[in-house]
Amino acid sequence: SSGKVNYSKIKQNLSQLEDILSFIEINQPEENWTGNQKLSYWINSYNAYTLYFVAKEFPVNSILDINAKPWDVKFIPFQNGLISLNDIEHKIIRANFNEPRIHFALNCASQSCPQLLNKAYKAGALNNQLENQTQNFLNDSSKNKLDKATNIEISSLFDWYKDDFSKEDQNVISFLQKYNSNITSDTKIRFMEYSWELND
């Protein structure tokens, strides 16, 4: 529950993870799936393939030690080709689902990333799971410091993906206000440095 990932244990049982990846590969989304079924599938896929990418090379200090651009490596079977983690995040999830909370569900195997949920995302529970992940992430003082009303320090995710949090009449501040009543429109923001150290 600390959100730390035991990569050495996963590596010892890599065949179990490979079985999950086979299941993901065989059960690709169909046209008639609901939006939540598709989104759950893609979050689970992203997280499982990230775990595999790191576990098979473990021990490493950072996902960036495996490859300078790990998110661009095309190793994930989809339809009749191979796609990358970035393809899942940007071309599939961000392009098709107007859902900023995915940034608290996708795990990039690094300390500043949101905690990895220790179970699969499921269509029926997805809204609750995303809501819990968002609250956990915002309440984690190693990732966001929201206790002062005048100046807050927040994850660089809010900087990199500010467009995702600025839909319709919303921006990063109004998104955060839904989760923390200290924050006002005058609150000043500073972005925290992002740690790519492995989340083990």
C-alpha positions as a printed NumPy array, in Angstrom:
array([[  0.   ,   0.   ,   0.   ],
       [  3.056,   2.293,   0.18 ],
       [  2.948,   2.399,  -3.608],
       [  6.43 ,   0.911,  -3.834],
       [  6.895,  -1.789,  -6.444],
       [  8.789,  -4.993,  -5.702],
       [ 10.479,  -5.442,  -9.075],
       [ 12.777,  -8.244,  -7.919],
       [  9.734, -10.301,  -6.903],
       [  8.022,  -9.525, -10.216],
       [ 11.192, -10.558, -12.05 ],
       [ 11.265, -13.886, -10.192],
       [  7.654, -14.446, -11.281],
       [  7.908, -12.867, -14.711],
       [  5.878, -15.665, -16.295],
       [  2.853, -14.562, -14.212],
       [  3.145, -11.048, -15.626],
       [  3.636, -12.488, -19.118],
       [  0.358, -14.405, -18.669],
       [ -1.394, -11.108, -17.853],
       [  0.174,  -9.476, -20.923],
       [ -1.011, -12.398, -23.091],
       [ -4.518, -11.904, -21.731],
       [ -4.326,  -8.164, -22.506],
       [ -3.081,  -8.938, -26.017],
       [ -5.829, -11.483, -26.76 ],
       [ -8.66 ,  -9.33 , -25.38 ],
       [ -8.194,  -6.08 , -27.281],
       [-11.031,  -3.539, -27.182],
       [-14.   ,  -4.161, -29.454],
       [-16.149,  -1.52 , -31.112],
       [-19.097,  -2.279, -28.824],
       [-17.14 ,  -1.774, -25.576],
       [-18.222,   1.193, -23.443],
       [-15.911,   4.165, -22.99 ],
       [-15.11 ,   3.026, -19.435],
       [-14.322,  -0.511, -20.606],
       [-11.912,   0.85 , -23.206],
       [-10.299,   3.345, -20.837],
       [ -9.845,   0.709, -18.104],
       [ -8.234,  -1.6  , -20.661],
       [ -5.746,   1.041, -21.783],
       [ -4.766,   2.122, -18.259],
       [ -4.23 ,  -1.523, -17.254],
       [ -2.285,  -2.154, -20.436],
       [ -0.01 ,   0.852, -19.906],
       [  0.744,  -0.069, -16.306],
       [  1.309,  -3.777, -16.967],
       [  3.651,  -3.162, -19.897],
       [  5.573,  -0.546, -17.895],
       [  6.064,  -3.078, -15.082],
       [  7.274,  -5.643, -17.6  ],
       [  9.636,  -3.188, -19.302],
       [ 11.357,  -2.457, -15.981],
       [ 11.122,  -5.87 , -14.292],
       [ 12.796,  -7.761, -17.096],
       [ 15.819,  -5.402, -16.93 ],
       [ 15.873,  -5.092, -13.137],
       [ 18.031,  -4.135, -11.209],
       [ 18.184,  -0.569, -12.545],
       [ 18.07 ,   2.796, -10.775],
       [ 15.666,   4.384, -13.234],
       [ 13.536,   3.459, -16.223],
       [ 15.756,   5.948, -18.092],
       [ 18.757,   3.639, -17.542],
       [ 17.084,   1.026, -19.739],
       [ 16.501,   3.424, -22.602],
       [ 16.867,   7.203, -22.865],
       [ 13.354,   7.327, -24.373],
       [ 11.622,   4.303, -22.863],
       [  8.163,   5.607, -23.702],
       [  8.956,   5.606, -27.436],
       [ 10.051,   1.955, -27.627],
       [  7.539,   0.001, -29.744],
       [  7.208,  -3.322, -27.923],
       [  3.486,  -3.644, -27.191],
       [  1.535,  -5.887, -29.593],
       [ -1.636,  -4.199, -30.83 ],
       [ -3.735,  -5.154, -33.82 ],
       [ -1.119,  -6.21 , -36.386],
       [  1.838,  -4.196, -35.196],
       [  3.722,  -2.861, -32.199],
       [  2.981,   0.342, -30.298],
       [  4.773,   2.267, -27.537],
       [  3.719,   3.48 , -24.1  ],
       [  3.575,   6.993, -25.56 ],
       [  1.226,   5.735, -28.28 ],
       [ -1.109,   4.416, -25.567],
       [ -0.952,   7.611, -23.515],
       [ -1.073,  10.25 , -26.237],
       [ -2.553,   8.718, -29.397],
       [ -5.137,   6.531, -27.689],
       [ -6.008,   7.747, -24.167],
       [ -5.453,  11.504, -24.389],
       [ -6.737,  11.692, -27.964],
       [ -9.995,   9.842, -27.27 ],
       [-10.925,  10.291, -23.606],
       [-11.439,  13.701, -22.074],
       [-10.242,  12.516, -18.666],
       [ -7.453,  14.418, -16.879],
       [ -7.505,  12.   , -13.931],
       [ -5.708,   9.387, -16.04 ],
       [ -2.505,  11.217, -15.11 ],
       [ -2.939,   9.85 , -11.577],
       [ -3.567,   6.31 , -12.816],
       [ -0.792,   5.819, -15.371],
       [  2.41 ,   4.796, -13.632],
       [  5.787,   5.559, -15.196],
       [  7.841,   3.441, -12.751],
       [  9.358,   6.511, -11.078],
       [  9.163,   8.011,  -7.599],
       [  7.295,  11.14 ,  -8.629],
       [  4.68 ,   9.166, -10.545],
       [  1.317,   8.419,  -8.974],
       [  1.182,   5.244,  -6.909],
       [  0.478,   2.077,  -8.809],
       [ -2.938,   0.738,  -7.862],
       [ -2.468,  -2.819,  -6.602],
       [ -5.382,  -4.127,  -8.644],
       [ -6.781,  -3.72 , -12.117],
       [ -8.963,  -0.805, -13.173],
       [-12.497,  -1.987, -13.9  ],
       [-15.172,  -0.268, -15.95 ],
       [-17.826,  -0.367, -13.201],
       [-15.477,   1.035, -10.567],
       [-13.429,   3.309, -12.829],
       [-14.81 ,   6.651, -11.693],
       [-14.268,   5.765,  -8.013],
       [-10.812,   4.357,  -8.71 ],
       [ -9.736,   7.488, -10.599],
       [-11.188,   9.711,  -7.908],
       [ -9.31 ,   7.815,  -5.173],
       [ -6.07 ,   7.887,  -7.157],
       [ -6.418,  11.654,  -7.644],
       [ -7.035,  12.272,  -3.943],
       [ -4.166,   9.981,  -2.91 ],
       [ -1.802,  11.712,  -5.31 ],
       [ -2.789,  15.222,  -4.191],
       [ -2.566,  14.266,  -0.51 ],
       [  0.912,  12.76 ,  -0.898],
       [  3.213,  15.517,   0.35 ],
       [  6.195,  14.047,  -1.505],
       [  4.346,  14.824,  -4.75 ],
       [  2.208,  17.876,  -3.931],
       [  2.38 ,  20.402,  -1.083],
       [ -1.052,  21.981,  -0.819],
       [ -1.177,  23.032,   2.83 ],
       [ -0.487,  26.762,   2.316],
       [ -3.3  ,  28.717,   0.717],
       [ -1.005,  31.398,  -0.736],
       [  1.744,  29.3  ,  -2.324],
       [  1.458,  25.663,  -3.289],
       [  3.957,  23.29 ,  -4.842],
       [  2.478,  20.801,  -7.255],
       [  3.639,  17.973,  -9.464],
       [  5.207,  18.797, -12.827],
       [  2.445,  16.642, -14.322],
       [  0.2  ,  19.7  , -13.967],
       [  2.689,  21.707, -16.021],
       [  3.324,  19.127, -18.735],
       [ -0.366,  18.351, -19.193],
       [ -1.919,  21.688, -18.325],
       [ -4.079,  21.516, -21.461],
       [ -5.7  ,  18.34 , -20.136],
       [ -6.665,  20.157, -16.928],
       [ -7.843,  23.255, -18.797],
       [-10.999,  22.122, -20.496],
       [-14.141,  24.205, -20.865],
       [-14.088,  26.727, -18.   ],
       [-11.559,  24.828, -15.897],
       [ -7.844,  25.303, -15.315],
       [ -5.269,  23.692, -13.014],
       [ -6.317,  25.858, -10.057],
       [-10.027,  25.124, -10.433],
       [ -9.254,  21.425, -10.858],
       [ -7.269,  21.47 ,  -7.589],
       [ -9.995,  23.435,  -5.797],
       [-12.334,  20.475,  -6.2  ],
       [ -9.984,  18.507,  -3.958],
       [ -8.647,  21.16 ,  -1.6  ],
       [-10.646,  24.044,  -0.154],
       [ -7.504,  26.013,   0.857],
       [ -6.776,  26.913,  -2.741],
       [ -8.081,  30.193,  -4.138],
       [ -7.778,  31.906,  -7.498],
       [ -4.931,  33.963,  -6.01 ],
       [ -2.919,  30.923,  -4.952],
       [  0.53 ,  30.924,  -6.536],
       [  1.863,  27.716,  -8.055],
       [  5.363,  26.317,  -8.179],
       [  6.096,  23.029,  -9.932],
       [  8.139,  20.446,  -8.061],
       [ 11.134,  18.771,  -9.603],
       [ 10.236,  15.343, -10.952],
       [ 12.2  ,  12.341,  -9.717],
       [ 12.844,   9.566, -12.235],
       [ 14.387,   7.31 ,  -9.571],
       [ 12.773,   3.913,  -9.681],
       [  9.653,   3.532,  -7.507],
       [ 11.026,   0.526,  -5.649]])
